Amino acid sequence: MRTMPVGVLLLTVTVITNAGCGSDAPPSDHTTNRTGERDTGSAPVAYATLELETSYPEGFTFLNGIRELSDGTILAADPLAEILLRINLDESRADTIGRAGPGPQEYEQPDQVFPLPGDSTLLVDLGKMQLTALGPDGIFGDGIPMAVAGDGPFPMVLHPRFVDDLGRLYDRAARSRDGGPTDSVAVIRFDRADRQLDTVATLWSPEVRQTRSRGGGFVPEMLGPMDAWAVGPDGSVAVVRAQGFSVEWWRRGGERIPGPPNRFPTHTVGRAEKEAVVAGIRSSGISMTAVASPDGSVSRMTMNRGLSFPGEGPSVDDYEWAERLPPFRPDRARVSPSGELWVERYLPADSLPQMIVFDGQGQILGEVALPPDRRLIGLADGRDGDQWAYLVRTDEFDLKWLERYRVVR
């Protein structure tokens, strides 16, 4: 066996590691700083506000998503604490589902939970390299390996980002290394029934350009733009284009609906934005390691706290930076149960987080401001026709706190 690093996840700040600069769109938008002051302009109107309804009283070491069940309880996995919880937010209590271990009713590192038909749940178990189905009662059912046959000579690791209402899984494929386009990657769909992969959309992702060396190696340019994507419950794929900030919908039957371009300002990458990114790398880094066999197959993945850096870690001057922030964060797009697309803008470090909401035709409905230091991890239908937004707050100790908000239009 051999181990190899496979990626880095950042808990509080997104680091976009591909070449390129932001667009030069004129500053016709407004920005919002932490004091609530706004620069007026032709920005989208407020689409909704968020009202805090309840929060879970215990922190997580890592929380990347939730799965709401039909009775209003939610499932949440903490891979670093190696625990899977069923949480009743209304009563501020939780029950543990399963336990850590190698057995059939156990998990080794539960990472993500996704809805499956019949109120069942898909559990991504990194430690076992397995995708396990859980029944509504929390009983563990059948699992399938995360390593699936791909187009190349080696299996690919399926680490789903979204699941549709038919239980099909969606992931972002690796960049082509067999002579294909070097500036694009595929969004792939995996059908658990027939174990088949197919491409449902294509993303623009500029090839990583290595710059000057640091400590004997090379580092990529930071904060360049790239396309974002998300999948709705009905299997519709939304692609947010970095060039023009437009939304392109790919429907389940193959219909493509391109939305209009939108003009938003981009902002200069200043010292504060660089420091925020580097602080995230130093204090909130999560490393992922894969164990691979000589034939190239991956048998285990492990998520760990912390990254290995000499001394005090990297500084701003250790990296090359894009001149301007990209228009949006490429890993922070979500589709609501009703088919709205929420995309987080990339704003200066002193700004409140802001979501831009699009309809099913790619038209902007408006904006939604998030409270400081929050990140959207889920949208769900609440009681009596309400819509809920699940946010994660990160505190000064890097703990994650789950909150539920009512979306008020």
C-alpha positions in Angstrom: 0.0 0.0 0.0 1.0 3.6 -0.5 -0.5 6.9 0.6 -0.9 10.0 -1.5 -2.5 13.4 -0.8 -5.6 13.9 -2.8 -6.8 17.4 -1.9 -7.3 20.1 0.6 -10.6 21.4 2.0 -10.9 24.7 3.7 -13.5 25.2 6.4 -13.9 29.0 6.5 -12.4 30.4 3.3 -12.6 29.1 -0.2 -9.3 28.9 -2.0 -9.7 28.8 -5.8 -6.5 27.4 -7.2 -6.7 28.0 -11.0 -5.2 30.6 -13.2 -7.0 33.7 -14.5 -8.2 37.0 -13.4 -11.7 38.4 -12.7 -13.6 40.2 -15.3 -13.4 43.9 -15.8 -17.1 44.6 -15.4 -17.7 48.2 -14.3 -18.8 48.8 -10.7 -22.5 49.1 -11.3 -23.4 46.9 -8.3 -23.4 47.8 -4.7 -21.5 46.1 -1.9 -22.6 45.6 1.7 -20.1 45.9 4.6 -20.4 44.6 8.1 -21.9 47.8 9.3 -24.8 47.4 6.9 -23.9 50.5 4.9 -24.5 50.2 1.1 -23.2 51.9 -1.9 -26.3 52.4 -4.1 -26.4 51.2 -7.7 -28.3 48.9 -10.0 -28.0 45.8 -7.9 -30.7 43.2 -7.6 -33.4 44.0 -5.1 -33.6 42.1 -1.9 -35.4 38.8 -2.7 -35.8 37.6 0.9 -34.5 38.0 4.4 -33.4 35.3 6.8 -34.9 35.0 10.4 -33.1 32.8 12.8 -35.5 30.1 14.0 -33.3 27.7 16.0 -29.8 26.4 16.4 -28.1 23.2 17.7 -26.4 23.9 21.0 -23.3 21.8 20.4 -20.5 22.5 17.9 -19.1 20.3 15.2 -15.4 19.9 14.3 -16.5 19.7 10.6 -19.9 20.0 8.9 -20.3 20.1 5.2 -24.0 19.4 4.7 -27.2 18.0 6.2 -30.1 15.8 5.2 -33.6 16.7 6.3 -36.1 13.8 6.9 -39.8 13.9 6.3 -40.5 14.4 10.1 -38.4 17.5 10.3 -35.4 15.9 12.0 -32.0 16.1 10.2 -29.0 13.9 9.7 -25.6 15.4 10.1 -22.1 13.8 9.9 -18.9 14.9 11.5 -16.0 13.0 9.8 -13.4 14.3 12.2 -15.4 13.3 15.3 -16.4 10.1 13.5 -20.1 10.5 14.4 -23.4 10.5 12.6 -26.3 12.3 14.4 -30.1 12.5 14.0 -30.9 15.9 15.3 -34.2 17.4 16.5 -33.5 21.1 16.3 -36.9 22.0 17.8 -36.0 20.1 21.0 -32.2 20.8 20.8 -31.4 17.1 21.2 -29.7 14.5 19.1 -29.4 10.7 18.9 -26.3 8.9 17.6 -26.9 6.6 14.6 -24.5 3.6 14.4 -21.0 3.8 15.7 -17.4 3.9 14.5 -16.0 0.6 13.5 -15.4 -1.9 10.7 -18.7 -3.8 11.1 -21.8 -3.9 8.9 -23.7 -1.5 11.1 -20.7 0.8 11.6 -18.8 3.5 9.7 -15.2 4.6 9.8 -15.4 8.2 8.8 -18.9 9.5 7.9 -18.5 12.5 5.6 -21.7 13.5 3.8 -25.4 12.5 3.9 -27.9 12.9 1.0 -31.6 12.1 0.5 -32.6 8.9 -1.3 -36.1 7.9 -2.3 -38.5 6.6 0.4 -37.0 8.8 3.2 -33.8 6.8 3.0 -30.3 8.3 3.2 -27.0 7.9 1.3 -24.0 8.0 3.7 -20.6 8.7 2.3 -18.1 6.7 4.4 -14.6 7.8 3.5 -12.9 5.3 5.8 -14.6 2.3 4.2 -14.6 4.0 0.7 -18.2 3.1 0.6 -21.6 4.7 -0.3 -24.1 3.2 2.2 -27.9 3.4 2.1 -29.6 4.0 5.5 -33.3 3.3 5.9 -35.7 5.8 7.5 -35.1 4.0 10.9 -31.4 4.5 10.6 -30.6 0.8 9.9 -27.7 0.3 7.5 -28.4 -1.3 4.2 -26.4 -2.2 1.2 -23.3 -0.2 0.2 -21.4 0.2 -3.0 -17.7 1.1 -3.4 -16.7 4.7 -4.0 -14.2 3.4 -6.6 -16.1 2.9 -9.9 -14.9 2.0 -13.4 -14.1 5.1 -15.5 -13.0 5.8 -19.0 -9.3 5.5 -18.1 -7.2 2.5 -17.0 -7.8 3.2 -13.3 -11.0 3.4 -11.3 -12.3 6.8 -10.4 -13.3 7.8 -6.9 -16.9 8.9 -6.8 -17.3 11.5 -4.1 -20.9 12.8 -4.8 -21.7 16.5 -4.4 -25.5 16.1 -5.1 -28.1 13.4 -5.3 -31.4 13.7 -7.3 -34.9 12.4 -6.4 -34.2 9.1 -8.3 -31.1 8.5 -6.1 -28.6 9.2 -8.9 -25.3 10.7 -7.8 -23.5 13.7 -9.3 -19.8 14.6 -9.1 -17.2 16.7 -10.8 -14.8 14.5 -12.9 -11.1 14.9 -12.8 -9.4 17.0 -15.4 -8.7 15.1 -18.7 -5.2 13.6 -18.9 -5.7 11.7 -22.2 -5.5 14.4 -24.7 -8.9 15.9 -24.0 -9.6 19.6 -23.4 -7.4 21.0 -20.7 -9.7 23.9 -19.8 -12.9 22.0 -19.0 -14.1 19.2 -16.8 -17.3 17.2 -16.9 -20.2 16.9 -14.4 -20.9 13.2 -14.2 -24.0 11.3 -13.1 -23.8 7.8 -11.6 -26.8 5.5 -11.6 -26.6 3.2 -8.6 -29.0 0.7 -10.3 -26.9 -0.1 -13.4 -23.6 1.3 -12.2 -23.3 3.5 -15.3 -21.6 6.9 -15.6 -22.6 9.6 -18.1 -21.8 13.2 -18.6 -24.6 15.7 -18.0 -22.8 19.1 -18.3 -19.4 20.6 -18.9 -17.6 23.2 -16.7 -15.0 25.7 -17.7 -12.0 25.2 -15.4 -8.8 26.9 -16.6 -5.8 24.7 -16.4 -3.8 25.2 -13.2 -0.7 27.3 -14.0 2.1 26.6 -11.7 4.0 29.8 -10.7 7.2 30.4 -8.7 8.5 27.8 -6.3 8.1 27.8 -2.5 10.1 25.5 -0.3 11.3 23.3 -3.2 7.9 23.1 -4.9 5.5 25.1 -7.0 2.3 26.9 -6.0 -0.7 27.8 -8.2 -2.1 31.2 -8.6 -4.9 31.9 -6.1 -8.4 33.4 -6.5 -8.9 32.9 -10.2 -12.4 32.4 -11.6 -14.0 29.1 -12.6 -17.5 27.8 -13.3 -19.8 26.7 -10.5 -22.5 24.0 -10.5 -25.4 22.5 -8.5 -28.1 19.9 -9.0 -31.8 20.2 -8.1 -34.0 17.4 -6.8 -35.4 16.8 -10.2 -32.0 16.2 -11.7 -31.7 19.6 -13.4 -28.0 20.7 -13.5 -27.3 24.5 -13.1 -24.0 25.7 -14.4 -22.9 29.2 -13.3 -20.6 30.6 -16.0 -17.6 32.6 -14.7 -17.5 34.5 -18.0 -20.6 36.7 -17.9 -22.0 35.4 -14.6 -24.8 33.6 -16.5 -26.7 30.5 -15.4 -27.2 27.7 -17.8 -29.7 25.0 -16.9 -29.4 21.4 -18.2 -32.7 19.6 -17.8 -33.2 15.9 -17.1 -34.4 15.3 -20.6 -31.4 17.0 -22.2 -32.9 20.4 -22.8 -30.4 23.3 -22.3 -31.7 26.7 -21.1 -29.0 29.4 -21.3 -29.7 32.5 -19.2 -28.7 36.0 -19.9 -25.3 37.5 -18.8 -25.3 39.7 -15.7 -23.1 42.6 -14.9 -21.5 42.6 -11.5 -18.4 44.4 -10.3 -15.3 42.5 -9.5 -13.2 43.8 -6.7 -9.4 44.2 -6.4 -7.7 41.5 -4.4 -6.2 43.5 -1.6 -4.1 42.6 1.4 -7.2 41.8 3.6 -8.5 39.3 1.0 -5.2 37.6 0.8 -4.8 37.5 4.6 -8.3 35.9 4.9 -7.4 33.2 2.4 -4.0 32.4 4.1 -5.6 32.5 7.6 -8.0 29.8 6.4 -5.2 27.7 5.1 -3.2 28.0 8.3 -5.9 27.6 10.9 -8.7 25.7 9.2 -7.0 23.3 6.8 -8.3 19.8 6.4 -6.1 17.3 4.6 -7.4 14.2 2.8 -5.2 11.2 2.2 -5.9 8.2 0.0 -4.4 4.7 0.4 -3.8 3.2 -3.0 -2.7 -0.2 -4.1 0.0 -0.8 -6.7 -2.7 -1.1 -9.4 -3.8 2.4 -8.7 -7.1 1.5 -7.0 -8.0 3.5 -3.9 -9.0 1.4 -0.8 -9.3 4.1 1.9 -9.6 7.8 2.3 -8.9 9.7 5.5 -9.8 13.2 6.5 -7.5 14.8 9.1 -7.3 18.1 10.9 -4.4 20.4 10.0 -1.9 20.7 7.2 1.9 20.3 7.4 3.8 23.5 6.9 7.3 24.5 8.0 7.5 27.2 10.7 4.3 29.2 11.1 2.9 28.1 7.8 2.4 30.0 4.5 2.3 33.8 4.2 0.7 36.1 1.7 4.0 36.5 -0.1 4.3 32.7 -0.7 1.6 32.8 -3.4 0.8 34.4 -6.7 -2.6 36.1 -6.7 -5.2 37.1 -9.3 -5.6 40.8 -9.6 -9.4 40.8 -9.0 -11.8 38.6 -7.0 -13.9 36.2 -9.1 -17.6 37.2 -9.3 -18.8 34.2 -7.2 -17.5 31.3 -5.1 -17.4 28.2 -7.3 -18.2 25.7 -4.5 -21.1 27.6 -2.9 -24.1 27.1 -5.2 -27.3 25.3 -4.1 -30.7 24.5 -5.7 -33.8 24.8 -3.5 -36.6 22.1 -3.6 -38.6 24.6 -5.6 -35.9 25.0 -8.3 -34.3 28.3 -7.3 -30.5 28.5 -7.6 -28.6 30.3 -4.8 -25.1 31.4 -5.6 -22.7 33.2 -3.2 -20.9 36.2 -4.5 -17.2 36.7 -3.8 -17.0 40.0 -2.0 -14.2 41.9 -0.1 -13.2 40.6 3.3 -15.2 43.2 5.2 -18.5 42.4 3.4 -21.4 40.4 4.6 -21.9 37.1 2.7 -24.4 37.6 -0.1 -26.4 35.1 -2.2 -27.8 35.9 -5.6 -31.0 33.9 -6.4 -31.9 32.8 -10.0 -35.0 31.2 -11.3 -35.3 28.2 -13.6 -34.7 30.3 -16.7 -31.5 31.8 -15.4 -33.1 35.2 -14.5 -32.1 37.0 -11.3 -34.8 37.0 -8.7 -32.9 39.1 -6.2 -30.3 38.9 -3.4 -30.2 37.5 0.1 -27.8 38.7 2.8 -26.3 36.2 5.2 -25.2 37.0 8.7 -21.4 37.4 9.2 -19.2 34.3 9.2 -22.0 32.1 7.9 -22.1 29.6 5.0 -25.2 28.1 3.4 -25.2 24.3 3.5 -28.8 23.4 2.7 -32.3 24.6 1.6 -35.4 22.7 2.5 -39.2 23.0 2.6 -40.5 23.8 6.1 -43.8 23.5 7.8 -46.9 25.4 6.5 -45.3 26.2 3.2 -42.2 27.8 4.7 -38.7 27.5 3.3 -35.7 26.9 5.5 -32.1 27.8 5.0 -29.5 25.8 7.0 -26.4 27.8 7.8 -23.1 27.0 9.5 -21.4 29.6 11.7 -17.7 29.3 12.4 -16.4 30.6 15.7 -13.0 31.9 16.8 -12.0 28.3 17.8 -13.0 27.0 14.3 -16.0 25.1 15.7 -19.0 24.8 13.4 -22.5 25.7 14.7 -25.6 24.6 12.9 -28.5 27.1 12.5 -31.9 27.0 10.9 -33.4 30.2 9.4 -36.8 30.9 7.9 -36.7 32.4 4.4 -39.0 35.4 4.5 -40.0 37.0 1.2 
